[in-house]
Amino acid sequence: MLGIFSLLRIDVVFEAVSLVIGLFIAVQSFRAYRVLGSRGFFLLGVGFAFMSVAMLFRVAVIGFIVTVAGPISRPPLQPLLGLVTVEVVYSVIRVVAYVIFIVAYALPRLRTPQAVQLLYPLLLTIYNPLFEIISAGLLVYLVVETAHNWVSGRPRGSGSIFTGFLALLLSHILFFLTPLNLLYYILGHAAQLVALTMILIGTYEAGSEAKTPPMAQI
């Protein structure tokens, strides 16, 4: 069985790869925004920029803790408190990113700035399994919206973005199931990498289509 620090080393590697992909998604989303003039892609870029900041923070802190603490069977209190702190900060920033994603898709329908305030109470979430369920719940809306965009108009890149958010939803479900089997944790990270890769492909495809009408939506 993997020890806590062996598991954290695997976590850092997966998260570092996700960080790089997330940054590329943010860049490609802003590029698509410049090409298409879609506010949705701008918000998508802002959301993934937030997620990248959260991933960078998590990789840096956990990497430091693992390096300093070393491979011991019973980790001291300070590293454990550091892990709890970084998880809280990481979770809050990711929830903010998911709220931004929802605003990106809800805003064209609601056409009101009140959409930003819909899920504000979720920022109080600090318990990780509950956070995974809340994140999954938020992503259900995004999966439905991206599926609708893909099926209705089939704009360039919409199929990849839908697949990406669907895989991201699956990753949170797998993370929630981690107490049942450690394999779910690894599969959750793998699903997250697939999700980010697909969203990156979708934003790249959208931004590469210079002839798409300016009103195209994500």
C-alpha positions in Angstrom: 0.0 0.0 0.0 1.2 3.5 -0.8 2.2 5.7 2.1 0.9 9.2 2.4 4.0 10.8 1.0 4.3 8.4 -1.9 0.7 9.3 -2.7 1.4 13.0 -2.5 4.4 12.7 -4.9 2.0 11.1 -7.4 -0.5 13.8 -6.7 2.1 16.5 -7.4 3.2 15.0 -10.7 -0.4 14.7 -12.0 -1.3 18.2 -10.7 1.8 19.7 -12.4 0.8 18.2 -15.7 -2.7 19.5 -15.2 -1.3 22.9 -14.4 0.5 23.1 -17.7 -2.6 22.0 -19.7 -4.8 24.5 -17.7 -2.5 27.4 -18.6 -2.6 26.4 -22.3 -6.4 26.3 -22.1 -6.5 29.8 -20.6 -4.3 31.1 -23.3 -6.3 29.4 -26.1 -9.6 30.6 -24.6 -8.3 34.2 -24.6 -7.2 33.6 -28.2 -10.6 32.3 -29.2 -12.1 35.4 -27.5 -10.0 37.7 -29.6 -10.9 35.8 -32.8 -14.6 35.3 -32.1 -15.5 38.2 -29.8 -17.3 35.7 -27.5 -17.6 36.8 -23.9 -18.0 33.1 -23.0 -14.5 32.3 -24.1 -13.2 35.2 -22.1 -14.8 33.9 -18.9 -13.6 30.4 -19.7 -10.1 31.8 -19.9 -10.5 33.6 -16.6 -11.8 30.4 -15.0 -8.9 28.3 -16.1 -6.5 31.1 -15.1 -8.0 30.8 -11.6 -7.7 27.0 -11.7 -4.1 27.3 -12.8 -3.3 29.6 -9.9 -4.9 27.0 -7.6 -2.9 24.1 -9.1 0.4 26.1 -8.9 -0.2 26.9 -5.3 -1.0 23.3 -4.5 2.0 21.9 -6.4 4.3 24.4 -4.7 3.1 23.8 -1.2 2.7 20.1 -1.3 6.0 19.7 -3.2 7.7 21.7 -0.4 6.0 19.7 2.4 6.9 16.3 0.8 10.5 17.5 0.3 11.0 18.8 3.8 9.0 16.1 5.7 10.6 13.1 4.0 9.4 9.5 3.9 8.3 8.9 7.4 5.5 6.6 8.6 3.9 9.1 11.0 4.1 12.6 9.6 4.4 15.5 12.2 1.5 17.8 12.9 2.8 20.9 11.0 3.0 19.2 7.6 -0.5 17.8 8.1 -1.8 21.2 9.0 -0.1 22.6 5.9 -1.8 20.0 3.7 -5.2 20.8 5.2 -4.6 24.5 4.6 -3.6 24.1 1.0 -6.6 21.8 0.3 -9.0 24.4 1.7 -7.5 27.2 -0.4 -7.3 25.0 -3.4 -10.9 23.9 -3.1 -12.2 27.5 -2.7 -10.3 28.7 -5.8 -11.6 25.8 -7.8 -15.2 26.4 -6.8 -14.7 30.0 -7.8 -13.5 28.8 -11.2 -16.5 26.5 -11.6 -18.8 29.4 -10.7 -17.1 31.5 -13.4 -17.6 28.6 -15.9 -21.3 28.5 -15.1 -21.6 32.3 -15.5 -19.9 31.9 -18.9 -22.8 29.6 -20.0 -25.6 31.1 -18.0 -25.0 34.7 -18.9 -26.1 34.5 -22.5 -29.4 33.0 -21.2 -30.0 35.2 -18.2 -28.4 38.4 -19.5 -28.1 39.7 -16.1 -25.0 40.2 -13.7 -27.1 38.6 -10.9 -25.9 35.2 -12.3 -22.5 35.8 -10.6 -24.2 35.6 -7.2 -26.1 32.4 -7.7 -23.7 30.0 -6.1 -21.8 32.3 -3.6 -22.6 30.2 -0.5 -20.6 27.3 -2.0 -17.4 29.2 -1.1 -17.9 28.0 2.5 -17.1 24.4 1.6 -14.0 23.1 3.3 -14.5 19.3 3.6 -13.0 17.6 0.7 -15.6 14.8 -0.1 -18.3 17.3 0.1 -16.3 19.6 -2.2 -16.1 16.9 -4.8 -19.8 16.4 -4.7 -20.5 20.1 -5.0 -18.0 20.4 -7.8 -19.7 17.5 -9.6 -23.1 19.2 -9.1 -21.8 22.4 -10.6 -20.3 20.5 -13.5 -23.6 18.8 -14.3 -24.9 22.2 -15.5 -21.8 22.8 -17.6 -22.2 19.3 -19.2 -25.8 20.0 -20.1 -25.0 23.4 -21.5 -22.0 22.3 -23.6 -24.0 19.3 -24.8 -26.8 21.6 -25.9 -24.3 23.9 -27.7 -22.8 20.9 -29.5 -26.0 19.3 -30.5 -27.9 22.5 -31.5 -25.4 24.4 -33.5 -22.3 22.2 -33.6 -19.9 25.2 -33.5 -16.2 24.5 -34.0 -14.6 22.9 -30.9 -17.9 22.5 -29.0 -17.8 18.7 -29.1 -14.3 18.6 -27.6 -15.3 21.1 -24.9 -18.4 19.0 -24.0 -16.3 15.9 -23.8 -13.8 17.7 -21.6 -16.4 18.9 -19.0 -18.0 15.4 -19.0 -14.6 13.9 -18.2 -14.1 16.6 -15.5 -17.4 15.6 -14.0 -16.3 12.0 -14.0 -13.0 12.9 -12.3 -14.8 14.5 -9.3 -17.0 11.4 -9.0 -13.9 9.2 -9.0 -12.1 11.4 -6.4 -15.2 11.1 -4.2 -15.0 7.3 -4.4 -11.3 7.3 -3.3 -12.1 5.9 0.2 -13.5 2.8 -1.4 -10.3 2.1 -3.4 -7.1 4.0 -4.0 -7.4 3.1 -7.7 -10.3 5.6 -8.0 -7.8 8.4 -7.0 -5.4 7.6 -9.8 -8.3 7.2 -12.3 -9.7 10.6 -11.1 -6.4 12.3 -12.0 -6.3 10.5 -15.3 -9.8 11.7 -16.1 -8.9 15.2 -15.1 -5.9 15.1 -17.6 -8.2 13.8 -20.3 -10.7 16.6 -19.5 -8.2 19.4 -19.6 -6.7 18.0 -22.8 -10.1 17.9 -24.6 -11.0 21.4 -23.4 -7.6 22.6 -24.7 -8.3 21.0 -28.1 -11.8 22.6 -28.2 -10.6 26.1 -27.4 -7.8 25.7 -29.9 -10.2 24.6 -32.6 -12.5 27.5 -31.8 -9.7 30.1 -31.9 -8.3 28.7 -35.1 -11.6 29.3 -37.0 -11.1 33.0 -38.0 -14.2 33.0 -40.3 -16.6 32.0 -37.6 -19.3 34.7 -37.0 -18.5 37.0 -34.0 -21.6 35.9 -32.1 -20.4 32.2 -31.9 -20.8 30.9 -28.3 -18.9 28.2 -26.4 
